C-alpha cells in the first residue's frame, strides 16, 4: 500500500512521521513524507520517498514570523500571525500533494497542514488525521475564528465547503484520528469519538554521533543541566543567553546549552558551560540532571522517555498545556512563561528539579511505562486495519538496545 504523510513545521512536526514511515516501510508499504523541502535529506536517510511542500521552514522570513508570534499573549493572535506561513504556499502545496497522492491508498496529515485534508477530500482518499497535541478535541470559538478564514479561503479555491474549526473538532478525521501521546500521560477521554485513538509517542531511534568535545564534557563530571529551545527563535538571543548563564551561576553545576535557531551563545566562555548545536535528545537527555526546554510535544516526549525532570519555559500555544500537564504529573518543577523568565526564578526551578526525590521518582516510573509502549506499532496496526490489511507481527527489539536508551 502507498501511504502519504503530510506535515508542516519544524523537527517536532516531522520526526514522528519519519518514525511512522520507517515502521510502515518495515511492513512492506510505500511511505511518502510530504513536508517542507529542508527535510528531504532526513527522509532519504530513513529510506522514505519525499514530496516537498512549500518553502523551507528555517528561512529568515519564517523565523521572523514565529518569533513575533511568541510575544503575543492571546493564543488566537498567535494563530492568526502564523497563518501567514500557511497562506503563502497553500495552493501550490495542494497541487503538489494531489499529484503525489493520486495513486495512494491513504493520506495522513496534521490539521495545521491545510493541504492534507483538502487533498484527501479532492481525491476521495481515506484520511487519517494526526494530532501531536491531545488538547484540541473541544470547541474553541476564538481559535476557530483565527484559523477558519485562511483554511476556508483555500477550500473555496478548490470548490470545497467551509468548515468551522479546522484546528479543532473539524480537523478530526471521521475515518481514523491518531494522537501520538503516551496513554500513561494522557489516558484517552471517554468522550472522544470511537475512531480517535491515543497510540503512545512515535519515537525515531537513529544512530547518535555527538561531537567528541561534547562527549568528553558530559563524561568529565556530574550530570549537566541541558538547556535549549530548538526551533524557537527569539528577537534578542543575547538576552535569553544571559538569563540562562546567570541562572546557572546561581544554581551551580555544569550545563550544556543548545544554540538552536536563536543562536544562543556567550562571548565569554565559562568552564562549566558548553554551548553546542543540535544533539539527538535520545542520547543527551538520559545523561542530564534536568532539561530546560520550551515544551514542544517532541521535546516533552523525549524528556519523559529519558526519565529526566523538566523545567518548562513555554513560548506559545500548547506548550503552556504541556507544562501544566507535566507539573500535574510531578514530572517538572516549574513552568515559567518566557515573558516572565528571570535568572532567579529559573535557578530555583533547576535546583528543585535536580533535588526533588518525588519528581525524580515520578519521572523514573513514567519513563519505564513509556519505554514499554510501541506507539508507531499501534498506529501502523490501526492504519492497516482501516485499509483492510491484518496487523503485522510486533517489531523485534534491536539486540543490545532498549527503548529510550542511547543507541
N, C-alpha and C positions, 0 to 999 in steps of 0.2 A: 504494500500500500504506500501511496505517496502522501505525506503529511507536511503541510506548510505551516510554519510557526512565525507569526508576525509580532514585532515589538517595536518600541520606540523609547529611547532614553540612553542611559549610561550602563556601566558594567552590571549594576544591580538589577537592571531590567532585561539584560541579555544573558548573563551567565546561567540562570536557571533553565532557559530554553536550550542552551548548549548541553546542559546535563541531561535534559529530557531527550534531546536529539540523539545523544550518544546511546541512550538506552533503547530508543526506537530503532536505531540502526543496528544495535546488537541483536534485536529481534527480527532483523531481516527487512525492515521497512526503509523506504526512501525518505529521509528527513531533510527539509529545506529550511534554513534560517533566513527570514526576511527581516532585515534590520538596517540601521544606519551604516553607510559604507565603511566606516572606520572599524567595523567588526568582521570584515571579510577574512582577514588573516586568522582570527580566532576560530571562525567556522572551519576554515581549511585545516587548521591544526588538529581539530577534533573530528575530521573526516566527514563534515557535513557540507551539503551543497549550500550555495548562498545566493540571495537576491537582495540587491541594495535598494533601500527605500530612503528617499530624501537626501538630506545633507548630513555630513559628519556632525556628531553631537559635541565634539570637542573644539569647534571653531570659535573664534573670539566673540562673534555675534551671539551665539547661543549661550556662552558663559556669561555674557553681559546681561542677557535676559533673565537668566536664573538667579544671578547674584542680586539683581534688583528685586526679584520676587521675594527673596528671603527677608528683605527689610519691611515687607508689608505684613501687617498684623492679621488681617482677615483672610481666611482660607479662600474665600470666594475671589478676593482680589488677586491672590497668588495664582489661582487657576486662570483667571482672565488674562493675566500678564503672560503666562507661559503658553496660552493658546496661539500666540504668535508663531511658536515653533511648529504647531500643528498646521496652521493655515498656509504657511509658505510652501509646503511640499505636498499637501493633502491630495490634490487631484492627480499629480504625477505619481504619487505612491499607489493610489488605487489602480491606475492603468498598469503600472509595473507588477502589482500583485495579481491582478486579473490575468495578465499574460503568463505569470508563473504558475498560477493555481488552476488553470483550465482543466488539467488532467489530474488534479489532486483528488484524494478520497476524503480529506477533511482539512479544515483550516482552523488553527488556533491563534488567538490574539488576546493581548491585554486590552481593556476598554480604552485606554488613553491613545492607542494606535487606531485612530478612527478608520483607517483604510481596511482594517481587518474585518470588522463586522459588515461594512459596506460591500466588500468583495464577496464575502460568503453569501450575502443576500443576492447580489447580482448573478452569481454563478449557481445558486441553489445548493450550496455545499453544506454538509453537516458542520456546524460551527461550535467550537469549544472555546469558551471564554476562560481566561486565566487571571486570577485576582491575587497579586502578591500581598496585598493588604486585606485582612479579613474584616475591616471596619466599614465597608461601603455597602452593606446589604440592607440599608434602610433609606427612607425618604429624607432627602435633604434639599429643600426648595432653593435655598440660597446658592448652593453649589450647582444645582441644576440650571439656574438662571445664568450662572457664569459660563458654563460649558456648552449648553444646548445650542446657542446661536451658531457657533463655529461648526459644530457637528452637523447641525441641520442644514446649513448652507451647503456643505459637502454632499449630504444626502440628496438635497434638491437638485444638485448638478447632475446626479445620476438617476433622477426620477424616483427616488425613494421617499416614503412618507416620513415626517418628522417624528422624533422621539423626545420624551420629556426629560429623562435623566440618564444621559449616555454614560456618565461615570459612576452611576449608582445602579438602581434596580433594572433599568433598561439596557444596561451593559451586560447583564447576566444572561447567558445563553439558555434558551429553552431546551436545547439538546443535552449539553453537558457543561458544567461550570466547575473549575478546579481552583482551590485555594492552597498553594504550596506552603503551608504552615504546619508546624508540629501540633498534633492533637493533644499533646501534653502541655502545650502552652495555651492553645485556643481550642477547646473542645467544640465540636460542631453544634451550633444552636439548633434546638428542635424546631424553631420557626422557619428555618431555611427550606427552600423548595427541594424536593427529593432529588433533583438532578445535580444539586450543588454539594460538592464533597470537599472535605479537608483531608489532604493526602499525606502530610508530612513535608518538610522542606525538600527542595530539589538541590542537592549539592553536586558540584562538579569537582571530582578529585583529579587534579593534574599534577605532574611531577613538579616539585618545587626546586627552584635553582636560585636561592637567595645569594646576594652579594657576599663574597668571602669576608669583607670587612664587617658586615652586619652579623654574620655568623660568629665571628670572633668576639664582637662586642657583646652579643647576647650571652655567650658562653663564659664571659670573663668575670661575672659577678652575679649578684642577686637578680631575680626576675625583674625585668624593667616594666614600667608603665608604658603602654603603647597609646599614642595619641595621633589622631588624624581624622580628616573629614572627606577623604576621597574626592569625588567629583563635585563636592560643594565648593563653589568659588566665592571668594569674599572681595568686597571692594577695597578693603585695607588689610591685606595679608600680614603686613608687618605688625599691625596692632594685635591681630589674633596670635601671631607668633610670640609677641611679648607676653601676652596673658598666659600662654602655655608655659613659657620658660619661667616666669615669675611664680606660677603655681607650683612647678616642680621644685624651685628653690625653697618654697615654704613647706611643701610636703616631704621633701627629701627623697633620696633614692635615685635610681637610674631611669632613663627614658629613651624610647625610640619614637621620633616624630616623623610621620609620613608627610611628605611635601604636598601631595595631592594637586588638584587643579589650581589651588591658590598659590602654590609655590612657597609654602611655609618654610622659613629659613631663619638663620641667625648670622649676622656679620661677625659675631664674636663667638667662636666655638667654645662649648663648655665640656669639661672632661667627662661628665656623667650623662651627657645628652648626645645622641646620634641622630642627625637628620638623614632621611633616606627617601627613595622613591617608592613606588608601589611594591608591596611584598604580599605574596599569597597569604590570605588570612588563615588558611588551614595549617600553614607552617608556623606563623608568628604568634597567633593568639594563644595557643596552648602553652607557650613559653612566657607569657606575660603575667604580671601580678594583677593588673586590671587594664581595661580598654576604655579609652575616652573617645567617643565617636558621635556622629550626628544622629544616628538612629534610623538609618535606612533599613529596609527589610532584609537585604542580603547581609549587611554587616552585623545586624542584630542576630540573625540566624547563626552566623559564623561564631560570634562570641558565645552564644548559648551552647552551641555544639562543642566548643572548646572547654566549657565549664569555667570560663573566666568571668569574674564580676565586671560590670559595666558602669560607666558614668555617661549618661546621655547628655548631649548638647544639641537638642533639636533645632532645626532651622525652619522647617515648613511642613505642611500637610500631615501625613500620617506619622511622621517622626515623633510628634508630641504624643500620639496614641501608643506607639511602641514603647516610648519612655514610661508612660503611665502603666502599661501592662507589665513591663519588667519590674517596676517598683512594687506593683501589687503582688507579683510572684516572688519578691525579695531576691531578684537577680541583679539589681542595680542599687547603688547607694543614693543616687540623685538623678533628676532630670532638670537641667538648667538651660532655659532658652538662650540661644546665642546672644540675643539682645541684652540679656541680664548677666552674661558671663563676666566674672571678676577673678583675679588670681586667688583671692582669699576663699571665695566660695568653691572654686574648682579644687583647690588644695584640700579643703575639708572633705569634699566628696571623694577624692582619691584616697585619703587616709582611711576613711570609713570603708571604702570598697576593699582595700587591702587587708584591713584588720578585723572586719566583722566575721566572726565564725558562723553566724547564721546565714549571711549572704553566701559565703563560700560553700556551706553545706547544701543550700538550695541549688546553687549553680552546679555542683557535682551531681546531684540527683537528676536534674533536668538534662544535663549532658549525657548521662547514661541512657536515659529514656530516648533522647533524640538520636543517639548513635545506633539504637536498636531499630529505628524506623527505616523504611525504604520508600521515601516519597516518590522518586521517579518510577520505581517499580509499580507502586499503587496507581500512579497517574497513567502509565502505559497500559496497565490492565484495564482501566476504565475506558481509555480510548479504543482499545481493541474490542472490548465488549460493545461499545457504541457502534462500531463498524462491523460487528458480526463475526469477529475472529476470537477463538478461545484464548484466554490469557496465557502468556508464556511461562516457562519454568522460572523459579526465583533465580536472581543473579547469584553467581558464585563469588564469594569474597576472595579478593586477591591474596595470594599467600604472603604471610608476613606483615599484613597491614590490618588495621581495624578502623572502622568508620570514625572519622573525627580526628584521627592521628595524622601526623605529617607523613607523607609517603617517603 
